[in-house]
Structures are given as C-alpha cells and as structure tokens.
Amino acid sequence: MDNASTDESVACARRAFDGIRIVTLAANRVFAGAANEGIRAARGEIIALLNNDTEAEPSWLSELVASLLQEPEAGMAASKMRLFDRRDALHNAGDGFGRNGLPVNRGARLTDQGQFDGDHFVFSACGGAAAYRRAMLDQIGLFDEDFVAYCEDVDLGWRAQLAGWRCVYAPRAIVYHKLSATGGGALSSYFVGRNVIWVMAKNLPARLWRKYWRRILGAQAQVTLDALKAWRGEAARARLRGQLAGLTGLPRVLRKRRAIQVARRVSDAYLETVLS
C-alpha cells in the first residue's frame, strides 16, 4: 500500500521486489484507512500487515502463518517485535489490555530472554506486524477508520475477543521495529489520548465497567495529571486535547457500541481471563 508517498518509495519497492503488486492511494489515509484498503485488495484467506518501518526475519511470515493455522479458534497472530536499534530488546510481545482500561505493550524495552515465549494466547496483536483470518474480518469488520491511527488494532482485538476469536502469540515470528520512523510525537499522543477512551466506550461490557470503573477513572486521572505536570511539552498538551476529544466524541462512539455488544459470543468470566 502506497499511502500517497512523495518520495521514491514506489520505485524502491519495485526494484527490491520483482512482480510486487502496489495499490497507490490518492491521499494519505494514515494507518487505519490505508490498511483497510490493503485488506480489501488482498486475495488471501490470511492477511498479514507489516509496517514500513520494520525489518523482518526471513522466517517471520511462515512462522506467523503457521501459528495461526495451528489454532482454529484464533483469528489473529501476534509477532515478536524487537527494537530496531537494540536487537536484544523487545518492543512488543503481543498486546494486553488492563483492568484499568489501558492497553498493555507487553515486554516493552525489556531484554528478550524468552520470558514471554511460553505465552500461547495474548489479548491482541500489534497491527504493525500481525496476521488476520479473512473469515474473522468478514465477521467483525475492519479497522475503525474514525480512530485514524493508534489503538485501532486494540479496538479490533476487542471486537474479535467479544465475537469469540482468540489471538495466538508467535515468538519465532520476529520483526525489528524502528520506533516512530513514520509516526510518533504529538500526533500519536493526541490519538492515544482520544482512542483509549473510545476503545473502552465501544467494547468494555457493562458488568466489567461496573466492576472496574474506579480503576479506569483513576488511570485516566493519572494520565491527565502527568500531562499537566509536563504542560510545557507539546506531546503532553496533545494528550490532554486527545482526552477531551475522546469525551466529546462519545455520542458517536456509543452508537457503535450496541451492535458490538449484541454480537458478543463470550462471557464476562472468559474476558476476565484475557485481561491483565
């Protein structure tokens, strides 16, 4: 997917990969929009996403697909993502989701000693290097393009879990990620501040809201307090604007919630087992 690039990305890709199929977008659709267009254009029953700021081990794709095929109940497979500049350190060993309402980037910046390799199932997959069954996407839908970028993969993971699809972790599917090479900064702070609120509003079942609302509000209050303490920083101010946008956008998000909860196929007890 060429996201309306203005450099030599397309020519470089054609030189590097003989016969590659490239879909060129007229405008930059950021992550969710561009990924969705790629999924629609893809022909396979398993669809793999890989960010342009990554380097994959030669066996990455085969390991990722094998892990998914071995688990019929899994609709997603998560890669082991390491830091590009610290190749013994983790960036992501699959995504988790906390009872405080915050996404969990498992293992971030820890030295990889295989400590997560025995975890067979995780909550969801980082969309920067993941595989998805088309059958699952046909059932639950694609990325929510209102999210634009950041946490859209967590939202997809929630919808998958609620519909009864699991996420398998593939520790031998290794990718090196050059963090924020094509994103990050104040823009990511804004989207994360907003989209975390939308993930919870859309997906968290009512009983879990009632059980964990104190933790959730406490975590959001801490995010606000930390941002206020760092007010001089552009990213901190962006996080606060994101939280405000998350709250003002709730009416539109809540209209999506009913369809998600009606389609739910798992119990609260099951969801408790996959939350951190």
Rosetta blueprint (number, residue, H / E / L):
1 M L
2 D E
3 N L
4 A L
5 S L
6 T L
7 D L
8 E L
9 S H
10 V H
11 A H
12 C H
13 A H
14 R H
15 R H
16 A H
17 F L
18 D L
19 G L
20 I L
21 R L
22 I L
23 V L
24 T E
25 L L
26 A L
27 A L
28 N L
29 R L
30 V L
31 F L
32 A H
33 G H
34 A H
35 A H
36 N H
37 E H
38 G H
39 I H
40 R H
41 A H
42 A L
43 R L
44 G L
45 E L
46 I E
47 I E
48 A E
49 L E
50 L E
51 N L
52 N L
53 D L
54 T E
55 E E
56 A E
57 E L
58 P L
59 S L
60 W H
61 L H
62 S H
63 E H
64 L H
65 V H
66 A H
67 S H
68 L H
69 L H
70 Q L
71 E L
72 P L
73 E L
74 A E
75 G E
76 M E
77 A E
78 A E
79 S E
80 K E
81 M E
82 R E
83 L E
84 F L
85 D L
86 R L
87 R L
88 D L
89 A E
90 L E
91 H E
92 N E
93 A L
94 G L
95 D E
96 G E
97 F E
98 G L
99 R L
100 N L
101 G L
102 L L
103 P E
104 V E
105 N E
106 R L
107 G L
108 A L
109 R L
110 L L
111 T E
112 D L
113 Q L
114 G L
115 Q L
116 F L
117 D L
118 G L
119 D L
120 H L
121 F E
122 V E
123 F L
124 S E
125 A L
126 C L
127 G L
128 G L
129 A E
130 A E
131 A E
132 Y E
133 R E
134 R H
135 A H
136 M H
137 L H
138 D H
139 Q H
140 I H
141 G L
142 L L
143 F L
144 D L
145 E H
146 D H
147 F H
148 V L
149 A L
150 Y L
151 C L
152 E H
153 D H
154 V H
155 D H
156 L H
157 G H
158 W H
159 R H
160 A H
161 Q H
162 L H
163 A L
164 G L
165 W L
166 R E
167 C E
168 V E
169 Y E
170 A E
171 P E
172 R E
173 A E
174 I E
175 V E
176 Y E
177 H E
178 K L
179 L L
180 S L
181 A L
182 T L
183 G L
184 G L
185 G H
186 A H
187 L H
188 S H
189 S H
190 Y H
191 F H
192 V H
193 G H
194 R H
195 N H
196 V H
197 I H
198 W H
199 V H
200 M H
201 A H
202 K H
203 N H
204 L L
205 P L
206 A H
207 R H
208 L H
209 W H
210 R H
211 K H
212 Y H
213 W H
214 R H
215 R H
216 I H
217 L H
218 G H
219 A H
220 Q H
221 A H
222 Q H
223 V H
224 T H
225 L H
226 D H
227 A H
228 L H
229 K H
230 A L
231 W L
232 R L
233 G L
234 E H
235 A H
236 A H
237 R H
238 A H
239 R H
240 L H
241 R H
242 G H
243 Q H
244 L H
245 A H
246 G H
247 L H
248 T H
249 G L
250 L H
251 P H
252 R H
253 V H
254 L H
255 R H
256 K H
257 R H
258 R H
259 A H
260 I H
261 Q H
262 V H
263 A L
264 R L
265 R L
266 V L
267 S L
268 D H
269 A H
270 Y H
271 L H
272 E H
273 T H
274 V H
275 L L
276 S L
